[in-house]
Amino acid sequence: MDRIDSIREGLITLFDEMLVRGGEFKRSSYAGVMESARRRYKDTLDEIIQCYSETPKEERAALTGKLAPIIPEYAYEKMQLVKKRDRDRVCVDYNMNMAVYVIPLLNDSKQEDCIALTEKIVELWNEKGITNMHLKHSTYEEVAGGFERKFCYITTAVCGSMGKADDCEELQALRSFRDKYLMETKEGQKLVEEYYEIAPGLVMMIDMQRDAKEIYEGIYNDYLAPCLGFIGEGKKDACREHYVSMMRSLENKYLYAQEER
């Protein structure tokens, strides 16, 4: 087996094995999953780096041309075998796998050639239309940082999509509801913690939808606006129930795939 074939085998194994770990993309488990994956696929990742280092600079673009199509072509072939009724679910699986695991792992070294490789993989993935979503280039730091940065959470993402500022009236009202109502009880604290576990993943998956702006507008109209109305009327329990309904609905649509396998 020559080196390209060895890398091909390693990349396909990486894609397939990480595909079933989408359910572990949560704040409490993501770092551990990635650290385990770095050890598990070290040989393949090192082999890619070594292959580039042993290739003359003027020939590295050609090498990228050989390596970059491996995963997109493999995923495309697998997708053709998926039944139509399962396509939406598998699209979520595939794009999450690429965005939070495969691409960050392949460019984890920060080496210029590896970054160029992953950028080309993303480009080919989108060109082939493997899923009905738009894959974006990502790094581990960007993905992991999403669990800490407030702007990645759903209400902020919705308002940002609608051109509202971070200190807009809606966000101030919802943050006050969180801090002065939910955080005052153990049940409320549990809900907030669960929200922080999954919200960045939801935002990432919505952002990859081609109609993300329309989805965010729908979330605002169907969930956030009614929640704000309940707050204004002093119906805090109703607001909580409606917000939980939103979380369950979005979770089932954008993060449910792995759970149903």
Backbone as numpy.savetxt, mean C-alpha at the origin, in Angstrom:
# Nx Ny Nz CAx CAy CAz Cx Cy Cz
22.40 -23.31 -14.44 21.55 -22.12 -14.44 22.43 -20.87 -14.44
22.24 -19.96 -15.43 23.05 -18.75 -15.44 22.48 -17.74 -14.46
23.18 -16.63 -14.29 22.81 -15.67 -13.25 21.43 -15.06 -13.50
21.11 -14.71 -14.73 19.80 -14.11 -15.02 18.68 -15.07 -14.65
18.87 -16.36 -14.99 17.85 -17.35 -14.64 17.72 -17.50 -13.14
18.85 -17.43 -12.45 18.82 -17.53 -10.99 18.07 -16.35 -10.38
18.33 -15.15 -10.89 17.63 -13.96 -10.39 16.15 -14.05 -10.72
15.84 -14.54 -11.92 14.44 -14.70 -12.32 13.70 -15.60 -11.33
14.31 -16.71 -11.01 13.70 -17.65 -10.06 13.51 -17.00 -8.69
14.52 -16.23 -8.26 14.43 -15.57 -6.97 13.35 -14.50 -6.94
13.22 -13.72 -8.02 12.21 -12.67 -8.08 10.79 -13.24 -8.08
10.60 -14.32 -8.80 9.28 -14.94 -8.85 8.92 -15.52 -7.47
9.90 -16.11 -6.81 9.67 -16.63 -5.46 9.32 -15.49 -4.51
10.04 -14.39 -4.62 9.77 -13.21 -3.79 8.34 -12.73 -3.99
7.92 -12.60 -5.23 6.57 -12.13 -5.53 5.52 -13.08 -4.95
5.69 -14.36 -5.19 4.69 -15.34 -4.75 4.62 -15.46 -3.23
5.76 -15.50 -2.59 5.76 -15.71 -1.14 5.29 -14.49 -0.37
5.62 -13.30 -0.84 5.17 -12.09 -0.14 3.70 -11.79 -0.44
3.18 -12.36 -1.51 1.80 -12.11 -1.91 0.81 -12.50 -0.82
1.14 -13.53 -0.06 0.20 -14.01 0.96 0.36 -13.28 2.29
1.21 -12.26 2.33 1.46 -11.58 3.60 0.82 -10.18 3.66
-0.11 -9.96 2.74 -0.79 -8.66 2.74 -1.52 -8.37 4.03
-2.07 -9.40 4.67 -2.79 -9.22 5.92 -1.91 -8.75 7.06
-0.59 -8.83 6.88 0.34 -8.41 7.92 0.81 -6.97 7.72
0.25 -6.30 6.73 0.62 -4.91 6.52 -0.15 -4.03 7.49
0.38 -3.96 8.71 -0.19 -3.15 9.77 0.96 -2.51 10.54
0.63 -1.47 11.29 1.68 -0.74 12.00 2.48 -1.66 12.92
1.79 -2.58 13.60 2.47 -3.41 14.59 3.32 -4.52 14.00
3.12 -4.84 12.72 3.81 -6.00 12.15 4.69 -5.70 10.94
4.51 -4.54 10.30 5.20 -4.29 9.04 6.72 -4.35 9.15
7.29 -3.70 10.15 8.76 -3.69 10.28 9.30 -5.09 10.45
8.63 -5.90 11.25 9.07 -7.27 11.46 8.99 -8.12 10.21
7.92 -7.95 9.45 7.77 -8.70 8.20 8.89 -8.35 7.23
9.19 -7.07 7.13 10.24 -6.63 6.21 11.62 -7.12 6.65
11.89 -7.10 7.94 13.18 -7.58 8.42 13.34 -9.07 8.14
12.28 -9.82 8.32 12.30 -11.25 8.00 12.52 -11.46 6.51
11.86 -10.63 5.69 12.00 -10.76 4.23 13.41 -10.42 3.77
14.04 -9.44 4.40 15.43 -9.10 4.04 16.35 -10.30 4.23
16.13 -11.03 5.30 16.95 -12.23 5.55 16.58 -13.34 4.58
15.30 -13.52 4.37 14.81 -14.60 3.52 15.30 -14.46 2.07
15.32 -13.24 1.55 15.65 -13.03 0.14 17.02 -12.36 -0.05
17.83 -12.42 0.96 19.15 -11.79 0.92 19.96 -12.26 -0.29
19.94 -13.54 -0.56 20.75 -14.07 -1.66 20.33 -13.46 -2.99
19.03 -13.37 -3.22 18.53 -12.78 -4.47 18.87 -11.30 -4.55
18.65 -10.57 -3.45 18.94 -9.13 -3.44 20.42 -8.87 -3.65
21.27 -9.68 -3.00 22.72 -9.53 -3.17 23.16 -9.90 -4.58
22.50 -10.90 -5.15 22.86 -11.35 -6.49 22.56 -10.25 -7.52
21.47 -9.54 -7.33 21.13 -8.43 -8.23 22.20 -7.35 -8.14
22.58 -6.99 -6.92 23.59 -5.95 -6.71 24.92 -6.38 -7.34
25.30 -7.61 -7.12 26.56 -8.11 -7.67 26.53 -8.14 -9.19
25.40 -8.51 -9.74 25.25 -8.58 -11.20 25.47 -7.19 -11.81
24.90 -6.17 -11.18 25.11 -4.81 -11.67 26.56 -4.37 -11.50
27.17 -4.71 -10.37 28.54 -4.27 -10.10 29.53 -4.89 -11.07
29.22 -6.08 -11.58 30.11 -6.77 -12.51 29.80 -6.44 -13.97
28.79 -5.62 -14.16 28.41 -5.23 -15.52 28.93 -3.82 -15.81
29.61 -3.62 -16.93 30.11 -2.28 -17.28 28.96 -1.26 -17.27
29.26 -0.05 -16.86 28.22 0.96 -16.73 27.42 1.16 -18.01
28.13 1.11 -19.15 27.43 1.34 -20.41 26.48 0.20 -20.78
26.57 -0.93 -20.06 25.72 -2.08 -20.35 24.63 -2.30 -19.30
24.61 -1.45 -18.29 23.67 -1.68 -17.19 22.22 -1.40 -17.57
22.02 -0.48 -18.49 20.65 -0.21 -18.95 20.08 -1.45 -19.64
20.94 -2.14 -20.38 20.50 -3.37 -21.05 20.18 -4.45 -20.02
20.97 -4.48 -18.95 20.71 -5.45 -17.87 19.36 -5.16 -17.23
19.08 -3.89 -16.98 17.78 -3.50 -16.43 16.67 -3.94 -17.37
16.93 -3.82 -18.68 15.95 -4.24 -19.67 15.65 -5.73 -19.61
16.59 -6.51 -19.11 16.37 -7.96 -18.97 15.68 -8.30 -17.65
16.04 -7.58 -16.59 15.52 -7.91 -15.26 14.14 -7.30 -14.97
13.93 -6.09 -15.43 12.70 -5.37 -15.08 11.40 -6.08 -15.52
11.37 -6.74 -16.68 10.10 -7.36 -17.10 9.75 -8.65 -16.36
10.67 -9.21 -15.59 10.45 -10.54 -15.02 9.17 -10.60 -14.18
9.06 -9.74 -13.19 7.87 -9.78 -12.33 6.62 -9.32 -13.06
6.65 -8.19 -13.81 5.43 -7.79 -14.53 4.91 -8.87 -15.48
5.80 -9.51 -16.22 5.35 -10.55 -17.15 4.78 -11.75 -16.42
5.42 -12.13 -15.33 4.94 -13.26 -14.53 3.57 -12.94 -13.93
3.44 -11.75 -13.36 2.17 -11.37 -12.74 1.06 -11.27 -13.80
1.40 -10.77 -14.97 0.41 -10.66 -16.06 -0.12 -12.04 -16.44
0.79 -13.00 -16.56 0.37 -14.36 -16.91 -0.51 -14.96 -15.83
-0.16 -14.74 -14.57 -0.98 -15.25 -13.48 -2.36 -14.61 -13.49
-2.41 -13.31 -13.79 -3.69 -12.61 -13.78 -4.64 -13.15 -14.85
-4.09 -13.62 -15.96 -4.94 -14.15 -17.03 -5.67 -15.41 -16.60
-5.18 -16.06 -15.55 -5.80 -17.29 -15.06 -6.84 -17.04 -13.98
-6.95 -15.77 -13.57 -7.89 -15.42 -12.50 -9.30 -15.26 -13.07
-10.26 -15.86 -12.41 -11.64 -15.74 -12.85 -12.11 -14.29 -12.73
-12.99 -13.89 -13.63 -13.43 -12.50 -13.69 -14.01 -12.04 -12.37
-14.76 -12.90 -11.69 -15.40 -12.49 -10.44 -14.39 -12.22 -9.33
-13.16 -12.75 -9.49 -12.13 -12.57 -8.47 -11.12 -11.48 -8.81
-11.26 -10.86 -9.97 -10.25 -9.92 -10.46 -10.03 -8.74 -9.51
-11.10 -8.13 -9.04 -10.93 -6.94 -8.18 -10.16 -7.30 -6.92
-10.47 -8.43 -6.34 -9.78 -8.86 -5.13 -8.31 -9.12 -5.39
-8.02 -9.77 -6.49 -6.63 -10.09 -6.81 -5.84 -8.83 -7.19
-6.50 -7.88 -7.81 -5.85 -6.61 -8.13 -5.35 -5.93 -6.85
-6.17 -5.95 -5.81 -5.78 -5.39 -4.52 -4.56 -6.14 -3.98
-4.62 -7.47 -4.03 -3.50 -8.30 -3.58 -2.21 -7.92 -4.28
-2.28 -7.90 -5.61 -1.07 -7.71 -6.41 -0.45 -6.33 -6.18
-1.27 -5.30 -6.21 -0.71 -3.96 -6.06 -0.19 -3.71 -4.66
-0.88 -4.24 -3.65 -0.36 -4.08 -2.30 0.97 -4.81 -2.16
1.05 -6.01 -2.68 2.28 -6.79 -2.62 3.45 -6.03 -3.23
3.21 -5.45 -4.38 4.28 -4.70 -5.06 4.65 -3.43 -4.30
3.65 -2.69 -3.85 3.88 -1.38 -3.26 4.51 -1.44 -1.87
4.11 -2.42 -1.06 4.59 -2.42 0.33 5.70 -3.43 0.59
5.86 -4.41 -0.30 6.88 -5.43 -0.08 7.93 -5.50 -1.20
7.50 -5.85 -2.40 8.45 -6.17 -3.47 9.31 -4.96 -3.86
8.70 -3.86 -4.21 9.47 -2.68 -4.64 10.37 -2.16 -3.51
9.84 -1.98 -2.28 10.73 -1.53 -1.20 11.90 -2.48 -0.93
11.68 -3.78 -1.04 12.77 -4.73 -0.82 13.84 -4.62 -1.90
13.42 -4.47 -3.15 14.37 -4.45 -4.25 15.21 -3.17 -4.27
14.68 -2.09 -3.73 15.50 -0.87 -3.72 16.00 -0.52 -2.31
15.94 -1.51 -1.42 16.33 -1.30 -0.03 17.80 -0.90 0.12
18.62 -1.31 -0.82 20.06 -1.00 -0.75 20.35 0.46 -1.04
19.41 1.17 -1.63 19.55 2.57 -2.03 20.56 2.75 -3.17
20.99 1.66 -3.76 21.95 1.77 -4.86 21.24 2.29 -6.12
21.94 3.11 -6.85 21.36 3.77 -8.02 20.79 2.78 -9.01
21.50 1.69 -9.26 21.03 0.72 -10.24 19.77 0.01 -9.77
19.67 -0.27 -8.48 18.49 -0.94 -7.95 17.28 -0.01 -8.00
17.49 1.26 -7.75 16.40 2.22 -7.84 15.92 2.33 -9.28
16.86 2.37 -10.21 16.50 2.43 -11.63 15.72 1.17 -12.04
16.14 0.03 -11.48 15.45 -1.22 -11.78 14.01 -1.18 -11.29
13.80 -0.74 -10.04 12.44 -0.73 -9.51 11.57 0.31 -10.20
12.16 1.41 -10.60 11.38 2.41 -11.34 10.92 1.84 -12.68
11.78 1.06 -13.30 11.41 0.44 -14.58 10.35 -0.65 -14.37
10.46 -1.40 -13.28 9.46 -2.42 -12.98 8.09 -1.77 -12.83
8.03 -0.68 -12.08 6.77 0.03 -11.88 6.22 0.54 -13.22
7.11 1.08 -14.04 6.69 1.58 -15.36 6.09 0.46 -16.20
6.75 -0.68 -16.24 6.26 -1.81 -17.04 4.97 -2.38 -16.46
4.89 -2.42 -15.14 3.69 -2.91 -14.48 2.46 -2.11 -14.93
2.61 -0.80 -14.94 1.50 0.06 -15.33 1.23 0.00 -16.83
2.29 -0.09 -17.63 2.11 -0.18 -19.07 1.34 -1.44 -19.48
1.61 -2.54 -18.79 0.96 -3.80 -19.14 -0.47 -3.87 -18.62
-0.84 -2.94 -17.75 -2.20 -2.95 -17.22 -2.52 -4.23 -16.48
-1.59 -4.67 -15.66 -1.76 -5.93 -14.93 -2.97 -5.88 -14.01
-3.20 -4.73 -13.39 -4.37 -4.55 -12.54 -5.13 -3.31 -13.01
-6.26 -3.07 -12.38 -7.03 -1.86 -12.71 -6.62 -0.69 -11.83
-5.45 -0.79 -11.22 -4.93 0.23 -10.33 -3.61 0.76 -10.87
-3.18 1.89 -10.32 -1.93 2.51 -10.76 -0.88 2.33 -9.68
0.16 1.56 -9.98 1.24 1.31 -9.02 2.18 2.50 -8.98
2.59 2.88 -7.76 3.54 3.97 -7.58 4.84 3.43 -7.00
5.94 4.09 -7.35 7.23 3.70 -6.79 7.22 3.99 -5.28
7.86 3.12 -4.50 7.84 3.28 -3.04 9.13 2.77 -2.42
9.42 3.29 -1.24 10.57 2.82 -0.46 10.06 2.37 0.91
10.88 1.61 1.60 10.50 1.16 2.94 10.25 2.35 3.86
11.12 3.34 3.79 10.99 4.50 4.66 9.67 5.24 4.42
9.28 5.36 3.16 8.03 6.04 2.84 6.83 5.26 3.37
6.86 3.94 3.16 5.73 3.12 3.58 5.65 3.07 5.11
6.77 2.77 5.76 6.77 2.69 7.21 6.44 4.04 7.84
6.92 5.12 7.22 6.65 6.45 7.74 5.18 6.81 7.70
4.45 6.17 6.80 3.02 6.43 6.70 2.26 6.09 7.97
2.80 5.17 8.77 2.14 4.80 10.01 2.33 5.85 11.09
3.23 6.78 10.86 3.52 7.79 11.87 3.03 9.18 11.48
2.94 9.44 10.18 2.62 10.79 9.73 1.11 10.99 9.67
0.63 12.02 10.32 -0.81 12.26 10.40 -1.45 12.43 9.03
-0.68 13.00 8.06 -1.31 13.31 6.78 -1.68 12.06 6.00
-1.23 10.91 6.44 -1.55 9.68 5.72 -2.90 9.09 6.14
-3.51 9.65 7.17 -4.74 9.06 7.65 -5.92 9.50 6.80
-6.97 8.72 6.89 -8.06 8.83 5.92 -8.72 10.20 5.88
-9.09 10.73 7.04 -9.79 12.02 7.03 -8.91 13.12 6.44
-7.62 13.08 6.76 -6.70 14.08 6.22 -6.53 13.89 4.73
-6.46 12.62 4.29 -6.31 12.34 2.87 -7.53 12.81 2.09
-8.71 12.58 2.67 -9.95 13.02 2.02 -9.96 14.54 1.86
-9.68 15.22 2.96 -9.71 16.69 2.92 -8.62 17.24 2.00
-7.45 16.61 2.02 -6.37 17.04 1.14 -6.76 16.88 -0.32
-7.43 15.78 -0.64 -7.87 15.54 -2.02 -8.87 16.59 -2.47
-9.60 17.14 -1.51 -10.62 18.16 -1.83 -10.06 19.57 -1.73
-8.74 19.68 -1.50 -8.10 20.99 -1.45 -8.26 21.72 -0.14
-8.63 20.98 0.91 -8.81 21.61 2.21 -7.49 21.58 2.99
-7.27 22.62 3.79 -6.02 22.72 4.55 -6.00 21.76 5.73
-4.79 21.53 6.27 -4.64 20.59 7.38 -5.35 21.09 8.64
-5.60 22.38 8.72 -6.30 22.92 9.89 -7.73 23.35 9.55
-8.30 22.71 8.53 -9.66 23.08 8.11 -10.66 22.72 9.21
-11.83 23.26 9.10 -12.87 23.08 10.13 -13.21 21.61 10.33
-13.29 20.87 9.23 -13.65 19.45 9.32 -12.63 18.65 10.13
-11.35 18.87 9.82 -10.31 18.12 10.52 -10.23 18.52 11.99
-10.40 19.78 12.27 -10.38 20.22 13.67 -11.51 19.57 14.45
-12.67 19.47 13.85 -13.82 18.88 14.54 -13.60 17.39 14.79
-13.08 16.68 13.78 -12.86 15.25 13.93 -11.72 14.93 14.90
-10.68 15.77 14.89 -9.59 15.55 15.84 -10.05 15.81 17.26
-10.88 16.82 17.44 -11.43 17.11 18.76 -12.31 15.95 19.22
-13.08 15.39 18.30 -13.93 14.24 18.62 -13.07 13.06 19.07
-11.97 12.85 18.37 -11.05 11.77 18.75 -10.47 12.00 20.14
-9.94 13.19 20.37 -9.21 13.47 21.61 -10.11 13.64 22.82
-11.28 14.24 22.63 -12.12 14.58 23.77 -13.27 13.61 23.99
-13.44 12.67 23.05 -14.52 11.69 23.23 -13.99 10.26 23.16
-13.42 9.89 22.02 -12.95 8.51 21.87 -11.84 8.17 22.87
-10.88 9.05 23.01 -9.73 8.75 23.87 -10.06 8.78 25.36
-11.30 9.12 25.69 -11.70 9.17 27.10 -12.18 7.83 27.61
-12.37 6.84 26.74 -12.82 5.51 27.16 -11.90 4.44 26.59
-11.86 3.28 27.24 -11.03 2.19 26.75 -11.53 1.68 25.40
-12.84 1.63 25.23 -13.40 1.20 23.95 -13.00 2.17 22.84
-13.07 3.45 23.14 -12.69 4.46 22.16 -11.21 4.40 21.83
-10.38 4.20 22.84 -8.94 4.08 22.63 -8.62 2.88 21.74
-9.37 1.80 21.93 -9.17 0.61 21.11 -9.52 0.89 19.65
-10.59 1.65 19.44 -10.98 2.01 18.07 -9.92 2.88 17.40
-9.39 3.83 18.15 -8.35 4.71 17.61 -7.10 3.90 17.26
-6.73 2.99 18.14 -5.55 2.17 17.89 -5.74 1.30 16.65
-6.93 0.73 16.50 -7.21 -0.08 15.32 -7.14 0.79 14.06
-7.65 1.98 14.16 -7.62 2.92 13.04 -6.18 3.20 12.62
-5.31 3.45 13.59 -3.91 3.72 13.28 -3.22 2.51 12.67
-3.70 1.30 12.99 -3.11 0.09 12.45 -3.35 -0.05 10.95
-4.56 0.30 10.50 -4.91 0.00 9.12 -5.09 1.21 8.21
-5.26 2.41 8.79 -5.57 3.59 7.96 -4.52 3.89 6.89
-3.21 3.84 7.20 -2.23 4.12 6.15 -2.32 3.15 4.97
-2.61 1.88 5.27 -2.77 0.91 4.19 -3.97 1.22 3.32
-5.05 1.64 3.95 -6.24 2.01 3.20 -5.96 3.19 2.28
-5.28 4.20 2.83 -4.98 5.39 2.03 -4.08 5.01 0.85
-3.09 4.16 1.11 -2.19 3.74 0.03 -2.96 3.03 -1.09
-3.88 2.15 -0.72 -4.63 1.41 -1.73 -5.59 2.32 -2.48
-6.21 3.26 -1.77 -7.11 4.20 -2.46 -6.32 5.08 -3.42
-5.15 5.54 -2.99 -4.33 6.40 -3.84 -3.93 5.72 -5.14
-3.87 4.39 -5.14 -3.50 3.65 -6.35 -4.68 3.43 -7.28
-5.89 3.77 -6.83 -7.05 3.65 -7.70 -7.03 4.77 -8.72
-7.42 4.49 -9.92 -7.40 5.50 -10.98 -8.46 6.59 -10.75
-9.47 6.28 -9.96 -10.50 7.28 -9.65 -10.42 7.69 -8.18
-9.20 7.82 -7.66 -9.01 8.12 -6.24 -9.75 9.37 -5.80
-9.71 10.42 -6.61 -10.37 11.67 -6.23 -11.87 11.46 -6.04
-12.48 10.71 -6.93 -13.91 10.45 -6.81 -14.21 9.58 -5.58
-13.30 8.63 -5.28 -13.48 7.79 -4.10 -13.45 8.64 -2.83
-12.50 9.56 -2.77 -12.40 10.42 -1.59 -13.63 11.32 -1.45
-14.12 11.80 -2.56 -15.34 12.63 -2.52 -16.51 11.82 -1.99
-16.57 10.54 -2.42 -17.63 9.67 -1.94 -17.52 9.41 -0.45
-16.30 9.22 0.04 -16.09 9.01 1.47 -16.55 10.24 2.26
-16.24 11.39 1.72 -16.66 12.63 2.40 -18.18 12.73 2.45
-18.82 12.52 1.32 -20.27 12.68 1.26 -21.02 11.60 2.04
-20.52 10.36 1.96 -21.24 9.24 2.58 -20.94 9.07 4.06
-19.73 9.49 4.47 -19.33 9.21 5.85 -18.91 10.44 6.65
-17.96 11.21 6.13 -17.43 12.31 6.93 -18.45 13.42 7.15
-19.17 13.79 6.10 -20.18 14.84 6.26 -21.26 14.44 7.28
-21.80 13.23 7.21 -22.76 12.82 8.24 -22.15 12.80 9.64
-20.88 12.36 9.74 -20.22 12.35 11.04 -20.12 13.77 11.61
-19.76 14.70 10.76 -19.67 16.10 11.19 -21.05 16.63 11.62
-22.07 16.17 10.92 -23.43 16.57 11.29 -23.80 16.03 12.67
-23.45 14.78 12.93 -23.73 14.19 14.24 -22.98 14.93 15.35
-21.74 15.32 15.06 -20.95 16.07 16.06 -21.64 17.40 16.36
-22.07 18.07 15.31 -22.74 19.35 15.49 -24.02 19.25 16.28
-24.69 18.09 16.20 -25.94 17.87 16.92 -25.71 17.27 18.30
-24.43 17.04 18.63 -24.12 16.45 19.93 -24.36 14.95 19.99
-24.54 14.31 18.85 -24.81 12.86 18.80 -23.48 12.11 18.62
-22.69 12.06 19.67 -21.34 11.50 19.57 -21.36 9.99 19.34
-22.30 9.29 19.95 -22.39 7.84 19.74 -22.71 7.53 18.28
-23.61 8.32 17.69 -23.97 8.11 16.29 -22.77 8.38 15.39
-21.98 9.40 15.73 -20.77 9.71 14.96 -19.80 8.54 15.02
-19.61 8.01 16.22 -18.69 6.88 16.37 -19.15 5.68 15.54
-20.42 5.36 15.61 -20.94 4.21 14.88 -20.80 4.39 13.37
-21.05 5.61 12.91 -20.95 5.87 11.47 -19.50 5.82 11.01
-18.59 6.31 11.85 -17.17 6.28 11.49 -16.66 4.84 11.46
-17.10 4.02 12.41 -16.73 2.59 12.42 -17.27 1.92 11.17
-18.48 2.28 10.77 -19.07 1.72 9.55 -18.20 2.06 8.34
-17.69 3.29 8.29 -16.80 3.68 7.21 -15.54 2.83 7.19
-14.93 2.64 8.36 -13.71 1.85 8.44 -13.94 0.42 7.98
-15.04 -0.18 8.42 -15.33 -1.56 8.03 -15.57 -1.67 6.53
-16.29 -0.70 5.99 -16.59 -0.71 4.56 -15.32 -0.60 3.73
-14.44 0.34 4.09 -13.20 0.53 3.35 -12.26 -0.65 3.53
-12.21 -1.19 4.73 -11.36 -2.35 5.00 -11.80 -3.53 4.16
-13.09 -3.76 4.09 -13.61 -4.89 3.31 -13.34 -4.73 1.83
-13.32 -3.48 1.37 -13.14 -3.25 -0.07 -11.68 -3.23 -0.48
-10.80 -2.65 0.37 -9.43 -2.44 -0.05 -8.38 -3.27 0.69
-8.77 -3.88 1.80 -7.79 -4.69 2.54 -8.31 -6.09 2.82
-9.43 -6.45 2.22 -10.06 -7.73 2.53 -9.45 -8.91 1.80
-8.71 -8.64 0.74 -8.33 -9.70 -0.20 -7.66 -10.87 0.46
-6.62 -10.63 1.26 -5.88 -11.72 1.85 -6.72 -12.51 2.83
-7.68 -11.86 3.46 -8.48 -12.54 4.45 -9.37 -13.62 3.82
-9.69 -13.46 2.52 -10.63 -14.36 1.88 -9.95 -15.52 1.17
-8.66 -15.58 1.21 -7.96 -16.66 0.51 -8.14 -17.97 1.23
